[in-house]
Amino acid sequence: MFEYLSKHYDCLAITPSSNMSGSSNSLTLKKPLLISKKSKSFYHINGSPADCIHISRLDFFNFKPDLVISGINNGYNLGTDVFYSGTVAGAREGLLHRIPSISLSADYDVESSNHYKISKFIHKFIVKNQPIFIDMHKNNYFLNFNFPTKLNFNNIKITNIGSRELSMPPVETINPKGASHYWIGDSGIPVKSNNHDDDFSAITRGFISVSPITIKNKFDASKITLK
């Protein structure tokens, strides 16, 4: 993605130095963040995707982005995954910093050669949708893309965030010294949508899913009794 888009735009890439799946919008507050330069305009840090957005504001980079692109993640981020995903959090954090943002995830089975096709698609999307980025900033939402195994860029759906059943219970394992260790259980299975307007349904049917996700908190407060 960075390599392709750098041919068309002035780009800065800051990425976590290790896998940060499940990190959500966590920030590193109890240790210093270290910056490691990998190549021109490409850096790693020992932190989360949300940390990357904060670090990008350093005068050291002398860079003011017009758009944040988080991903391409190896594996879908569908339904309630968006609350846990580090990749989606990168876009959410970008929006919190008042920068239009998108997050990108693809099926584990998507061939690496298809990452080039996705990058090309995103470039065209950027060119065609300049007004959308202004609207995203104005109305406080970002876009979460999920790409199926077989890519057909004519099959695209705007989707809602789907739901999952309750996740599996934690799994216990015993180490060689007899102590119990616990692993978070697998995610719950998707809840079927009757009108097929959610991201799970779109991916199952071979569509590219594009989900607008808001950070606005609108709620009818009259439903809450305080006294």
C-alpha positions as CSV (number, residue, x, y, z in Angstrom):
1,M,0.0,0.0,0.0
2,F,2.7,2.5,1.0
3,E,4.9,1.6,-2.0
4,Y,2.0,2.1,-4.4
5,L,0.5,5.3,-3.0
6,S,3.9,6.9,-2.6
7,K,4.0,7.0,-6.4
8,H,1.0,9.4,-6.4
9,Y,1.1,11.2,-3.0
10,D,3.5,12.5,-0.4
11,C,3.2,9.6,2.2
12,L,4.4,8.9,5.7
13,A,4.1,5.3,7.1
14,I,4.4,4.7,10.8
15,T,3.6,1.1,11.9
16,P,3.8,-1.0,15.0
17,S,6.9,-3.1,15.2
18,S,4.9,-6.2,16.3
19,N,1.5,-7.6,15.8
20,M,-1.1,-5.5,17.7
21,S,-4.3,-7.5,17.1
22,G,-6.9,-6.8,19.7
23,S,-5.2,-3.6,20.9
24,S,-8.1,-1.4,20.0
25,N,-7.4,2.3,20.8
26,S,-5.0,1.5,23.6
27,L,-2.2,4.0,24.2
28,T,1.3,3.2,25.5
29,L,1.6,5.2,28.7
30,K,3.9,3.2,31.0
31,K,7.0,3.0,28.8
32,P,8.7,5.3,26.2
33,L,8.0,4.9,22.5
34,L,11.0,4.3,20.3
35,I,11.1,5.3,16.6
36,S,13.0,3.1,14.2
37,K,13.5,4.3,10.6
38,K,13.2,1.5,8.1
39,S,13.5,3.5,4.9
40,K,12.6,6.9,3.5
41,S,9.3,8.0,5.1
42,F,8.8,4.6,6.7
43,Y,9.1,4.1,10.4
44,H,8.3,1.5,13.1
45,I,7.4,2.2,16.7
46,N,7.1,-0.2,19.7
47,G,3.5,0.8,20.2
48,S,-0.1,0.4,19.0
49,P,-1.7,1.7,15.9
50,A,-3.3,4.5,18.0
51,D,0.2,5.4,19.2
52,C,1.3,5.7,15.6
53,I,-1.3,8.5,15.0
54,H,0.0,10.4,18.1
55,I,3.7,9.9,17.1
56,S,2.9,11.2,13.6
57,R,2.3,14.7,15.1
58,L,5.9,15.1,16.1
59,D,7.6,18.1,14.5
60,F,10.4,15.6,13.7
61,F,8.3,14.3,10.7
62,N,7.2,17.8,9.5
63,F,4.1,16.1,8.0
64,K,0.4,17.0,8.1
65,P,-1.7,14.3,6.6
66,D,-4.9,14.8,4.6
67,L,-5.9,11.2,5.1
68,V,-5.1,8.3,7.4
69,I,-5.1,4.8,5.9
70,S,-4.8,2.0,8.5
71,G,-4.0,-1.5,7.0
72,I,-4.1,-3.7,5.0
73,N,-4.8,-6.0,7.9
74,N,-4.3,-9.7,7.4
75,G,-7.8,-11.0,8.3
76,Y,-11.3,-9.5,8.3
77,N,-12.5,-6.9,10.8
78,L,-16.3,-7.4,10.7
79,G,-19.1,-6.8,13.1
80,T,-18.1,-6.2,16.7
81,D,-14.4,-6.9,15.7
82,V,-14.3,-3.2,15.0
83,F,-14.3,-2.5,18.8
84,Y,-11.2,-4.6,19.4
85,S,-9.2,-4.3,16.2
86,G,-6.0,-2.3,16.2
87,T,-6.3,-1.7,12.5
88,V,-9.8,-0.2,12.8
89,A,-8.6,1.8,15.9
90,G,-5.9,3.4,13.7
91,A,-8.6,4.9,11.6
92,R,-10.7,5.8,14.6
93,E,-7.7,7.5,16.2
94,G,-7.1,9.4,13.0
95,L,-10.6,10.7,13.1
96,L,-10.2,11.7,16.8
97,H,-7.3,13.8,15.6
98,R,-9.6,15.4,13.0
99,I,-8.1,13.7,10.0
100,P,-10.4,11.8,7.5
101,S,-9.5,8.1,7.9
102,I,-10.1,4.6,6.5
103,S,-9.3,1.2,7.7
104,L,-8.6,-1.8,5.4
105,S,-8.8,-5.5,6.1
106,A,-8.6,-8.5,3.7
107,D,-9.3,-12.2,4.0
108,Y,-6.3,-14.3,5.2
109,D,-6.5,-16.1,1.9
110,V,-6.1,-13.0,-0.3
111,E,-2.9,-13.5,-2.3
112,S,-0.2,-10.9,-1.7
113,S,-0.5,-10.0,-5.4
114,N,-4.0,-8.8,-4.7
115,H,-2.7,-6.2,-2.2
116,Y,-1.4,-4.3,-5.3
117,K,-5.0,-4.5,-6.7
118,I,-6.4,-3.2,-3.4
119,S,-3.9,-0.4,-3.3
120,K,-4.8,0.6,-6.9
121,F,-8.5,0.5,-6.0
122,I,-7.9,2.7,-2.9
123,H,-6.0,5.2,-5.1
124,K,-9.0,5.5,-7.4
125,F,-11.3,5.8,-4.5
126,I,-9.3,8.7,-3.1
127,V,-9.4,10.5,-6.4
128,K,-13.1,10.0,-6.9
129,N,-14.3,10.8,-3.4
130,Q,-12.6,14.0,-2.3
131,P,-16.0,15.5,-1.1
132,I,-16.5,12.4,1.1
133,F,-13.4,13.1,3.1
134,I,-14.7,16.6,3.9
135,D,-18.0,15.0,4.9
136,M,-16.3,12.4,7.1
137,H,-14.5,15.1,9.0
138,K,-17.6,17.2,9.3
139,N,-19.9,14.4,10.5
140,N,-17.4,12.4,12.5
141,Y,-17.2,9.0,10.8
142,F,-14.6,6.9,9.1
143,L,-14.9,4.0,6.6
144,N,-14.0,0.4,7.4
145,F,-13.2,-1.7,4.2
146,N,-13.2,-5.5,4.1
147,F,-12.1,-7.3,1.0
148,P,-13.2,-10.9,0.2
149,T,-10.9,-13.7,-1.1
150,K,-12.0,-13.2,-4.7
151,L,-11.8,-9.6,-5.6
152,N,-14.4,-8.0,-7.8
153,F,-14.2,-4.3,-7.6
154,N,-17.6,-3.9,-9.3
155,N,-19.2,-5.7,-6.3
156,I,-19.2,-3.2,-3.5
157,K,-21.8,-2.6,-0.8
158,I,-22.2,0.1,1.8
159,T,-23.0,-2.0,5.0
160,N,-23.9,-1.7,8.6
161,I,-21.9,-3.3,11.4
162,G,-23.1,-6.9,12.0
163,S,-23.5,-8.7,15.3
164,R,-22.0,-11.8,16.8
165,E,-23.2,-14.4,19.3
166,L,-21.5,-14.3,22.7
167,S,-17.8,-15.2,22.4
168,M,-16.6,-18.6,23.6
169,P,-15.4,-18.9,27.3
170,P,-11.8,-18.5,28.2
171,V,-9.7,-21.7,27.5
172,E,-7.5,-23.1,30.3
173,T,-4.1,-24.6,29.7
174,I,-1.7,-26.1,32.2
175,N,2.0,-25.3,32.0
176,P,4.8,-27.8,32.7
177,K,4.9,-26.7,36.4
178,G,1.2,-27.3,36.8
179,A,0.0,-23.7,36.9
180,S,-3.1,-22.7,35.0
181,H,-2.9,-20.3,32.1
182,Y,-6.0,-18.8,30.3
183,W,-6.6,-17.8,26.7
184,I,-9.4,-15.5,25.6
185,G,-12.0,-17.7,23.8
186,D,-12.8,-17.4,20.1
187,S,-15.3,-14.8,18.8
188,G,-18.9,-15.8,18.6
189,I,-20.4,-16.8,15.3
190,P,-22.1,-14.0,13.2
191,V,-25.8,-13.4,13.7
192,K,-27.6,-13.8,10.4
193,S,-29.2,-10.6,9.0
194,N,-32.6,-11.0,7.4
195,N,-32.1,-8.0,5.1
196,H,-28.5,-8.8,4.2
197,D,-27.4,-5.2,4.9
198,D,-24.5,-6.0,7.2
199,D,-20.8,-6.5,6.6
200,F,-20.9,-10.3,7.3
201,S,-23.6,-10.8,4.7
202,A,-21.7,-8.7,2.1
203,I,-18.4,-10.7,2.5
204,T,-20.3,-14.0,2.5
205,R,-21.8,-13.0,-0.8
206,G,-18.5,-12.0,-2.3
207,F,-18.9,-8.2,-2.0
208,I,-16.4,-5.7,-0.8
209,S,-17.9,-4.3,2.4
210,V,-17.6,-0.6,3.2
211,S,-19.0,0.3,6.6
212,P,-19.3,4.0,7.8
213,I,-18.5,4.0,11.6
214,T,-19.3,7.1,13.6
215,I,-17.7,8.4,16.7
216,K,-20.7,10.6,17.5
217,N,-22.7,9.4,20.6
218,K,-26.3,10.2,19.9
219,F,-28.8,8.8,22.4
220,D,-32.3,9.7,23.7
221,A,-31.4,10.7,27.2
222,S,-35.0,10.9,28.2
223,K,-35.0,7.1,28.5
224,I,-32.7,7.3,31.5
225,T,-34.2,7.9,34.9
226,L,-31.7,9.6,37.3
227,K,-34.1,10.6,40.1
